[in-house]
């Protein structure tokens, strides 16, 4: 091996970088992601001159690493839930803030958390709820960014958008629609193609099944077998009593409708497990062990199981998800992801975010369930008095014409079911697809962890390279603009 001599200055530089990294870890550990909570008054309707209502949008700020002038703004485009949840689960932004001297901003999505345009009335009537759209949310973020840049110290600050899942869709879309406002975007696990006539409705559940099969080949087969066992047992009062008692359900199963509700809950659980199949303990959707799919499948290995013995094993596996901490005294099926606010998302799914799922029971581990748009539309109307517009997202943002997009990194993990609707190949010279073979749902956007797989470490390196390039481009453009202005004045 050949040795090379390095200057003292280079070693000092390395020592500084190491010290800075150690200080960063210490700071983040002590601070637990501290931020200041602020609000900004924004229009309820950005696109009308007739509606003058305003509301207060919440956002979180950490400017610990801000430099004196024009520090980069790392802007998280909030998604379906209180913004604190996403700030605590987007550690990558915190990890690199010191390196870039960035100001961190986490913007809450309207109608989620405390950003309710009409207070307690926000979900009470379609006339109040109709302003819950991605277009209005993006306009909120643009107004907030313009407000942030009104500070003389940030007038020429480059803005990099970050987001995961629906937030990743928003980060990509804000760059695509407002490239003069946002200089680049990290769109992690963003299923911007998961819409009718673009992606097969069965794609999501096929990846879920594949994840369970990779953990244990018997696992998805036993889950597939369990549906008929639950249906059979749940068809009688005695069977429902057995399920209630042996599964320690918080609410008794009194009829077959409630049994169908239990199966629907299980569907959500399996999907969530595949999404957050992280290589370490996490508390994003629920408190879960490392590789929770494998932990669940440890109880489902005996292919000879049938009837009640199968359902007893299934209960033990599900309890890993529902009661990993051991603190619950009964099994609650009210919410499959207790940390997320699903109410608003159900409405969005009934309007512009139409993302169909279906199963055939052969290529997946679920009961056969066809996608019935008419029934879905009727259910939406019965609940919210709205009809879904399945074409709207592709019409608004483009699904088959992404070649116009620039300065976006679309990252997707192959363990993540939403990868089925992700951008998996480069769509332009600077809108790049990054594949993370060992990654679950936006794992690359989470904070560094000793158990991170190699592929996510490399993905984050590419993110940092891209961010650095976008910032440099922005500053070069600003300098060129100043020269041009000087020439013509």
C-alpha positions, 0 to 999 in steps of 0.5 A, spaced: 500 500 500 502 506 498 502 512 503 501 519 502 503 525 506 498 530 508 499 537 510 498 539 518 493 543 515 489 537 512 489 534 519 487 540 523 481 540 518 479 533 519 480 534 527 475 540 526 470 536 522 470 530 527 470 535 533 464 538 530 461 532 529 461 529 536 459 536 538 453 535 534 451 529 536 452 531 543 448 537 542 442 533 539 442 528 544 442 534 550 437 538 546 432 533 543 431 537 537 429 543 540 425 549 536 421 555 537 414 554 535 411 560 531 405 562 527 404 566 521 397 569 519 395 566 512 389 566 507 384 561 508 384 561 500 390 563 496 386 563 489 380 567 490 379 575 491 372 574 494 374 570 500 378 574 505 378 569 511 385 568 515 388 563 519 394 562 523 399 556 521 404 553 526 411 552 524 418 550 528 424 554 528 431 552 530 437 557 528 442 555 532 447 554 526 445 560 522 451 564 519 451 571 519 448 572 512 444 568 507 444 562 511 441 556 507 434 555 509 432 547 510 424 547 509 420 541 511 414 541 508 409 538 513 404 532 512 398 529 515 400 530 522 402 535 528 409 538 525 412 536 532 412 528 530 415 530 523 421 534 526 423 529 531 423 523 525 427 527 520 433 527 524 437 527 517 436 535 517 438 536 524 444 532 522 447 536 517 444 543 519 451 544 522 455 542 516 451 547 512 450 553 517 442 552 516 436 554 519 431 549 520 424 550 519 418 545 519 412 547 517 405 544 519 400 542 514 393 546 514 388 542 517 393 538 521 396 539 528 393 546 531 393 549 524 386 549 523 383 554 519 376 555 522 378 552 529 373 547 532 369 548 526 374 546 521 371 539 519 364 540 521 362 542 514 364 542 507 364 549 506 370 549 511 373 543 509 374 545 502 380 548 503 384 542 505 388 541 498 395 540 497 395 546 492 393 551 498 398 547 502 404 549 497 401 556 497 402 556 505 409 554 504 411 559 499 408 565 503 412 562 509 418 562 505 417 569 502 416 571 509 422 568 512 426 571 506 423 578 508 429 578 514 435 582 511 439 576 513 436 571 509 434 575 503 438 571 498 438 565 502 437 558 498 431 554 500 432 546 500 425 543 501 425 536 505 419 531 506 417 524 507 411 520 504 406 525 503 411 531 505 416 528 500 410 529 495 409 536 497 417 537 497 417 535 490 411 539 487 413 545 491 420 545 487 416 543 480 411 549 481 415 554 484 422 553 482 424 561 483 422 560 491 425 553 492 432 551 489 432 544 490 428 538 494 429 531 497 423 527 496 424 521 500 419 515 499 414 520 495 409 516 491 407 521 486 405 516 481 401 512 486 394 514 482 389 510 478 391 509 471 399 510 473 400 504 478 396 498 479 392 498 485 395 491 487 402 494 487 402 496 494 400 490 498 405 485 493 411 489 496 408 488 503 407 481 502 414 480 499 417 484 506 413 478 510 416 473 505 423 475 506 422 475 513 420 468 513 417 464 507 411 461 512 409 468 515 405 470 509 402 464 507 399 463 515 397 470 514 393 469 508 390 462 511 388 466 517 383 471 514 378 465 513 379 462 520 377 469 523 371 470 518 369 463 520 370 464 528 367 471 527 360 468 524 358 465 531 357 469 538 361 463 541 367 464 536 366 472 537 367 471 544 373 467 544 376 472 539 374 477 544 377 474 550 383 470 547 385 476 543 384 481 549 380 486 545 378 492 549 372 492 545 368 486 545 366 483 538 358 483 538 357 482 530 360 480 524 360 488 522 365 489 528 369 482 525 370 486 518 373 492 522 378 487 526 380 485 519 380 492 516 385 494 522 389 488 521 390 490 514 393 497 516 397 493 521 401 489 516 402 495 511 404 499 517 409 494 519 412 494 512 413 501 512 417 502 518 421 496 518 427 500 520 433 496 523 433 499 530 427 501 535 423 506 533 417 510 535 414 513 529 407 510 528 408 506 534 413 504 539 416 498 535 422 493 535 428 493 530 426 490 524 418 489 526 416 485 520 421 479 522 419 480 530 412 479 528 413 473 523 417 469 529 410 467 531 408 465 524 413 459 522 409 453 523 405 451 516 401 446 519 397 451 524 389 452 523 383 454 527 384 457 534 392 455 534 393 459 528 389 465 531 393 464 538 400 465 534 397 470 530 395 474 536 402 473 539 405 476 533 400 482 532 401 484 540 408 485 538 406 491 534 400 493 538 403 492 545 411 492 544 412 496 551 408 491 555 404 497 558 397 496 554 392 492 558 388 490 552 388 490 544 385 496 541 383 496 534 381 504 534 387 506 530 393 502 527 398 508 527 396 512 534 401 518 532 398 520 526 392 524 524 388 520 519 382 524 519 384 529 515 388 524 510 381 521 509 378 527 507 384 528 502 383 521 499 376 523 498 378 529 494 385 529 490 389 524 493 386 518 490 391 512 491 387 505 490 389 499 493 386 492 491 388 485 493 387 478 489 389 473 495 394 469 490 399 474 489 399 477 496 397 475 503 390 479 503 383 477 502 381 478 495 378 485 495 377 489 488 378 496 487 371 499 486 371 507 484 364 507 484 363 505 491 369 509 494 366 515 491 359 513 494 362 512 501 366 519 500 360 522 499 356 519 504 362 521 509 364 528 507 359 530 501 364 530 496 366 526 490 373 524 489 377 527 482 382 521 481 385 525 475 386 531 479 393 530 482 396 528 475 393 534 472 396 539 477 403 536 478 404 531 472 405 524 472 407 522 465 411 529 464 416 529 469 422 530 464 421 538 466 423 537 473 429 539 476 434 539 482 430 534 486 432 527 489 427 522 489 429 517 494 426 510 495 427 504 499 425 497 496 422 495 503 417 500 502 410 499 499 410 506 497 416 505 492 410 502 488 408 509 486 415 512 487 420 515 481 425 509 480 429 512 474 432 519 473 427 523 469 432 529 467 439 531 468 438 533 475 431 530 477 435 524 480 432 517 483 436 514 488 434 507 490 435 504 497 435 496 497 435 496 505 431 502 506 423 502 509 419 508 509 423 514 508 429 511 512 434 516 509 430 522 512 431 519 519 437 521 523 444 517 523 444 510 527 449 505 528 445 500 525 444 504 518 445 499 512 450 501 507 445 503 502 442 509 506 449 511 508 450 512 501 444 515 499 445 521 505 452 522 502 448 523 495 443 528 498 449 532 501 452 532 495 446 535 491 444 540 496 451 543 496 451 543 488 444 547 489 446 552 494 452 553 490 448 554 483 443 559 487 449 563 489 452 563 483 446 565 480 445 571 485 452 573 483 451 573 476 444 577 477 447 582 481 453 583 476 447 584 470 444 589 474 450 593 476 452 593 468 445 596 466 444 601 472 
